[in-house]
């Protein structure tokens, strides 16, 4: 099977950025299989990039290489890193992008990428996705050792991953991701809901109270807001055939409360 490199970025599809990254990879290893996870991460949103790669990596073959670039600090003193986990390899800036990976796919080894002989010669410091991460990912796909690119480091940057709080008949969590449909994904996971019947629960978000969870979207009436366990195992608030984020005036980090009868 061909080795796999995935791409997750905030580059969008309007400009030449994505094509340039792919071109660099293919020059080094034309036998690679490149998979676009998304290039529509909101610009500079490290938290969104972190959630997307966390939600995606487990569905790829073991040993896949995941290139993730959401890099508001490009060209600064921030490190470029290669993370080696149980499932595969992750390349990107050391800015918290791999916070979920460190927690969910432990143990991880983290290398600072410092060996410039693997970099693309560049006249600027504003496109490390093309000039640093793409060539290193390509060389890594030729079965080079991870240690070829730099030395192990400790204490990579992580952002705090909020945990739900359980007290008596109530679980308090928060919105950690909003998808393109306006679905609100929370940090409350299926593991937090053992022996809880969602259909009998009430969910509070802002001024809204939603009664009775659903097994799937279509169980709710048209434009009805409700909640369910989504395909990633998270409690999700949705509005059937519409946009829950708009309807509920919800934003990232908003608090939600799941209340049992």
N, C-alpha and C positions, 0 to 999 in steps of 0.2 A: 504493500500500500504506500502511496506517495505520502511524504510528510505534509502536515497541515500547518499553515500559518493563518491565524485569524486576525482581523483588523477591527478595532473599536476606537473611534476618534470623534472629535467635535469639528472635523474639517468641513463637513457638508459635502455636497456633490456639485457645487457650482464651479469650483476652481480646479486647478491642476494638481492640488495637493495629494489626493488619493492616488491618482494615476502615477505620479512621480514615485511614491512609496512602492507601489507594485512594480514599477519598472526597475528600481534598484534591486528589489528582491529577485526578480526574474533574471537579471543580468548575472547574479551570483549563483543562483540555483534554478535553472529553467524547468526542473522537474517537480517543483513545489506545487502544492495545491493551496491557493489563497481563497479564504472565505471571509466575506464582509459580514461582520455581525451588525454594525451600524456605523454611520458617519454623521448621525443626527443627534449626538449628545449635545445639549444646550452649551453654547460656548463657555468655556472655563468652568463648567460644573463638575468638579471632581467627585462629588457625592453621587451624581447621576451616573458618571462613568464607572464608578466603583460598583454600584448596584447592578448595572447591565452586565459587566463581565462576571460578577458573582452569580447572576442568574443564568448565564450561558455556558460557562466553561465545562460544566459537568456532562454536557451532551456531546462533547467532542471526544475523539479517540484519545486514549491515554498517551501522553507524550507530545500532545499538540503544543504549538508555540503561539502564545497570545500576545500580540502587540497592541498595547493600549496607550493612546496618546490624548490626554486632556492636560494641557501643559501651560498654564498661565505664567509659570516661572521660567520658561525656556530662555536659555542664555545666561541665567543667573548662576549662583553657587549651588543650586539644588543638584543632587546626585542623579545620575542615570543608573538604573538598576535592572538586574536580572534575578527574578525570583524562581527558585526551583521548588516545586511542591510535590505532593504524592501524585497529582494528576497530570502535571505538565510544567510548562515554562511560561513565565510572564515577564514581558519587557515594557518599561515605561519610566516616567519620571518618579522620583521618590517624593511624592507629595500626598500620599494617602490613598491613591487609586487602588491599592491592593489590600486595603484594610479588611474587607470581608474575606479575602483569600487567606490572609494570615490566620483568621479565626476559624474558617470553615474547612480549609485544606491543609491544616497543620500536620506534620512539621514542615516548615519551610526553611530553605537556605537562601540568603540574599547576598548577591554579589554586586559590588559597585563596578559599573562598566567604565574602565579607564584605559584599555589598550587601544590607542588611537590608530594603530595599523589596520584595524578592522573598520574604521570610520570612512565615510565618503569625503574626499577632499571638498572643502566648502569655503566660500568667500564670506559667509555670514554666520551668525549664531542664533538664527530665528526659526530653524526648521530641523530640529533634532529628530523628528519623526522620519524624515528622509535620510538625514546625514549620519545619524547614530543608530537609532533603533532598527530601521529597515535592514541595513547591511549586517548588523549583529544578529538579527533574527534569521537572516538568510544563511550566514555562516553557521549558526547554531543548528540549522536544519540539515547541514552536511555531517552531522554527528560529531562536531567538535565538542570538547569538554567545556562545561560551564566555567571552570576555573581559567580557561584560556582568555577570558574577557576582563578579568579583574580579580580582586580579592574579596573574601567574605567580609561582611560588615554586620554589626549588631545594631539593634534599635532603629530599624527603618521607621519612617514617619507613618503614623496611623492616626486617623481621626476616631473620635469616640463613637462607638456604635451604640445607640440608645437601646436599653433593654426594657421590655414591658414590666410593669409592676402589678403584682397580684395581691389583692387584699379582700378577704372574705368572698363576697359574690361579685367582685368587680375586677376587671383587668384594664389598666390604663396604658395606652401605647401612643404612638405618634405616626404621622404620615412620613414615609421615607422615600417615596417615589411616586410620580404621576406619569402615567403612560399617555400615548397619543390619543387614546379614546377618552381621556379624562378620568380614568379609573384611579382610585386612591389606594396605593399599596401601603400597608402599615407594617410595623415591626413586630406585630403579634403573629406568631407562627402556629402551625397546626400542633406542634409539640406543647404549646401553651394552652391548648384547648381540649386536652384529653378529658373524656367523660363530660364534655359540655355540649349540649344540644343547641346549636345556633338558632334553630327555628323557634326556640322559646326565649331567646335573648333579645335585649334591646341595645342599640348602639347610639351613643351620644357623640355628636360632632358639632361644635359651635352651638348654634341655637336650635339645631335639628335633632330629633329623636326618631330613629328608624326601628321599627318593630319587626322581629322575625327574620332571621337570615334565610338565604336560599341556597340550594345545591348548585344551581347554574343560573346564568343571566335570564334565560327565557322563562324562568319561574316567576319573575317579577312582571308586572304589567308594563305596557309601553310608557316610557318616561318615569317609571317608578324608581326612586332610589332605594337601594338595599345593600346587603353585604353578603359575602360568600368566602370560601377558601379558594384561592386562585391556583393556577397551574404550577406556581413556584412554592406552594405551601404557606402562603401568607394570607392573613385576613385582608380582604379587599372590599372597598366601598365602591359601588358602581351605580350608574343610572341606566336602566335598560334602554338601549338604542339612543342614548344621549350622553351628555358630559357631566359626570358627577362633580368634578372640580369646579366647573362654572356654576352649576345649580346650587351647590352647597357653599360657594364662595370659599373654597378650601385651598390651602397652600402647604408646601413642605413644612414639616415640623409642627403642624397643628396637632393638638391633642385629641385623642379619641378614647372613649370609654365603652367597654363591652360589659353589660350588666346582666347577670343571671337572675332569674325569678326567685 
